[in-house]
Amino acid sequence: MRVTARLLLVGPPGAGKSTQGSLLAASLGVPHLSTGAVLREEVRRGSPVGRQVGEYMRAGELVPDWLLRFVLEHQLSSALDAGVVLDGYPRTLEQAERFIRSLGHAPLERVIELAVDDETAVRRVLGRAPGARADDDEQTARARLGVYREQTEPMLEFFRSRGLLETVDGNRCKETVAADLGALLRARARGA
Ligand code: AMP
């Protein structure tokens, strides 16, 4: 059975994009590309670009597109050729429009919104391993949530109007969400 192999996961901080993204990628046999993880690695390496990226990430803001391009451009284009579960890019309407324009032969097959309410999102972020991420304190988590509601949610309509969007209730436990995602993709692959 053929299952979708170029997916985008969208959701607020704490929605489970990373957990579900790696599970999905493993089950589909494609790489999981988390732009947050790629950016954190650049910050860790301490490159000049990484130092600038780190300032935005620590403030809970989006990294501006001109800076993002230095880090992501190459990885994105090669990942799309091979099939990928994208986690974290695109996440603004401008990024989505540019991304879709540039895809040409390799369109996204499905965009999955992991919908999570604000308090669940913040509670999950604060429950993550302490010290693992510089942007996981409450103030920054709430800032990232605000950025998501203002800058990322408007992008969802772009994909909805193209018939690409599915919404999954991400408030539930990770096993239930994973089972739902699997069922959704299998149903799509059967043309249901
Ligand atoms: P995430 O791991 O998806 O929560 O992303 C962590 C942080 O990385 C975000 O708060 C942003 O600062 C930055 N980031 C990740 N993806 C993007 C993107 N597509 N555009 C701008 N900034 C991004």
Residues whose N, C-alpha, C, O or C-beta is under 5 A from the ligand:
A	BS01	AMP	T35 G36 A37 L39 Y56 M57 G60 E61 L62 V63 G88 Y89 P90 R91
